Amino acid sequence: PGETAEVFAPGVISTEGWELQAVFAPGMNEFYYVTNSGKHERPKISEFKPTIIGYRLDDNRWHKFVEMPRTGEPFITADGQTMHLAKGRRERTASGWSDVKGLGPMFEREDWGIMRLTASTAETYVFDDFRSASIRMSRVVDGERQEPLNLPEHINSGDFTAHPFIAPDESYLIWDSEREGGYGESDLYISFRQADGAWGAAINMGPTVNSDKDDFYGSVTPDGKFLMFDRTISRTDDYIDVDIYWVSAEVIETLRPKTQPR
């Protein structure tokens, strides 16, 4: 795709069913996404059974190689060795992925409703909390994991602030939120790291990305070429249709402040 978002793999991955939370592994030869019960069908909301499906590229052909219950929204680290799943994680093994392991007592608080946790190359964690509709960050300093702290108010404002993605080098942060002046219900926003380490203004990613619907769960592919995200196509009291979209990651550079180095 160019700088206007398009449906990802229409009729193959994105169907009339519930497909979302797409991530590629480093090397771009593994692709994971979430669907209902591992099937492309329009599910009843009351019958959701979120399942992670993994495809692998061999001999220039994609084939399904793993299916596992979604215990949290997936994110794969830059070294490809860890799949974060909210408060848990899976580690890469010779045959695929380990069983789910915890992140330790610091992230096991019952009053935190973590949906998505992403990590930079330096192992800085950025994660959301559906109970407080806020985003927190936890750094590693001198080998010690630091207590998570709320990001500043200009990021943690609006409604349903969630699904953060931190760039591997921590140069920018993408998340979604419902805010006055947006294009639809939930829009994707970006903030760039400033020279002094502070986070810059919350910038709406604009109409080439956002629509009059829910746009959410943004992430950049490991090769840096594409921004992937989810869009709610339709919703009733009983059914929901969500598709995966993608767009050239050059849209990020069009939003970067001119004084901000690339």
N, C-alpha and C positions, 0 to 999 in steps of 0.2 A: 504493500500500500504506500501511497504518498502521504501528504500532510492532511488528508481528510480520512477519518476513521472508516474502516470497512469491516464487514463480518468476517471472522476467521473461519476458514474451511467450511463454508456454508453447505449444509446437507450431509456433511461428513462428521464434523465435530459439533458445529452449531446447528441445531435442529429446532423443531417446535417444542422440544423438551426443556430441561433445566440443566444447562452446561455453564460452568463458571470456574473461577479461581485457577486459571491456566498459568503454568510455569514451565519453562525450559530449563534443563540442567546445563551447566557449563559444557561447551563443545557443541551444543545445539543438536545432539543426537538422542536425547531423551526428552519426552514431552509428557506432562501430567496435567490432568484437569479433574474437576469434580462433576459428577452427574448423579441422578437419583437411582439407587440400586444397581448401578452399572449399566443402566439401559437408557436408550434415547427415546423417552416417551414423556408425554405431558403429565406430570405427577400431581396428585392431589396434595395440597399443602400439608394436610393432616397425615399423609403417608410418606413423607420425606424419609429417605434412608441415604444420606450423603455418602458417596463412595468415590475414592480416588482411583482413577484409571491411569496407567502408565504405558506409553508407547515408546518403542526403541527403533532407531534407524539402523538397519543392517542391509548391506548390499543394495543401497539406494531405495529400500522399501521400508515403510513403517509397519510395525506389527505390535499388537498388544502383548505385554509381557508381565504385567502385574495388576492386581486389583486388591484394594484393601479399604477397610472402613475409614472414613475421615474422622479423626479424633481432634481435629483442629485444621485451620486453613493452611494449606501447604506453602512453604517457602524453602528453596534450596540455596545453601550457602555458596559463596564464590568458588570454593575449592571442590564443590560437588559432593562433599563427604557427609553432610548433615541435612536432613529434611526437618525443618522446624514445623511444629504442629501446635500452635498456641502455647499451652503450658507444658507440652511434651516435645519429643524429638525422636527421629529414627536415624541410626547411623548406617552408612554404606557398608555392605558386606560383600563377600565374593559372589553370592547368589542374588543379591538385591538389597534389601533393607532389613535392619534389625527390628525387634519388637519396640514398642514405644517406651521411651525412658523419660523420667522427669527432669526438670530444669533445676530442681533444688527448692528448699523451703522458701527462698526469697520470692518465688513465682507461684507458690501454691496457696496463696491467700484466698479464702473462700469468698471474700467481698470483691475480688477482681474477676471480671468476666472477659478474659482475653479471647479474642477471635483470631487475630493475625499478629504474629511476631516475625519481624525481619531483622537481619543482622548485616552489618558492614564487614569488610575484610578485617578490620581491627576488633571485631566481635562486639561492637556496640549494638545493643538490642534496642529496637523501637517497636512498641506494641500498643494496641488499643485496649479499651475497656468498655464493653457495651453498657455496663451498669452506670458509669459516670460520663459516658460519651466523651472520653478524653484520651489523649495519646501521651505515653510516657517513654523516657529514654533511660537506659542503664549502660554505663561505660565500664571498661576494664582499666583500672589504674594500678600500675606496679603489680600486675598479675592478679589483682583482687577485683571481683565483680562488685560494682557500686550499687547502692540502693537506688531503684528507679525514681526519677523525678518527672513531674509534669513538664511538658513543653510549654512555651510561652502562650499567653492568652490569644495572640493573633492567629495561632494555629489551633488552639483549643477553644474555638468559638463556633457559633452556629449550632445546628442540631445534628445528631447522629454522626458525629466526627469519628471516623474509623478507618481501618484497613491501610495503615501506613506502609510505605516502601522507602527505605533509606538506600541511597546510592552506595555501591561498594566502597567508594572513596569518601563518602559522607558529604559530598558537594551539594546534594539537594535531597529534598524529602517530598514525596508525593503522598496524598491522602484524599479522602472524599468527605464531603460535608454538605448539609443543607444550609444555605445562607441566603440572606436577602440580596437580590441583584443577580442571582444565578440564572442559568439557562433552563433548568428543569427542577426536578426534585432533588436528587443528590448529584453534585458535580465534583469533578476531579480538580484538585488544587496542587500547586507546587510552591516550595520555598527554597531559596538558594542560600547556602552557607556564606556568610560575609567574611571579610578578611580578619575581623576580630573574633571570629568563631560563633557569633550570634546568628540566629536564623532571620533571613530577610522577610519581606512582606509576603503574605499569602496571596498568590496570583492564581486567578481562575484560568484553567488551561484552554478556555475559549471554545467557540462553536465548531471548530474542526474536530474537536474531541468530544465535548459535552453536547447533550441533546435536551429535548424537553422531557426526557424520561430519567430514571435512575441510572447514573453512570458511576461506577465504583470499582474498587479493588484493582488499582493500577500497579503495574510493575514493568520494568525495562528488561528486555531479554539479555542474557549474559554477553552476547556479542555487541551490545549497545545500539543495535539498529532499530529496534521496535519497542513501542509502548503497547502493552496488552492490558485490557480491562474488561469489565463486565457491564452489560446494559440490560435492564429489565424491559422486555418488549411488550408484555402485557401481564396483567394481574387481575384476578377476580377473588372472591371470597374463598374459592375452592382450588383454583389453579394458578400457576405462575409459569411464564416463559422467559428464561434468561439466556442470552447469547454472549459469546466471547467476541470481542472486537480487537482490532489492532490498527496501528498507525505508525508512520515513520517517527522515530525518536528525534528527528530534526525539529519536531515541534517544540522540544525542550529548549533548543538553542534559540528559537524565535522568541521565547519568553524570558531568556536569561537577560538580566539588566546589562546594558551596554558597558557599564563600569565593572562588571563582574568578569574576571578572567575565566576562560573556558578550561 
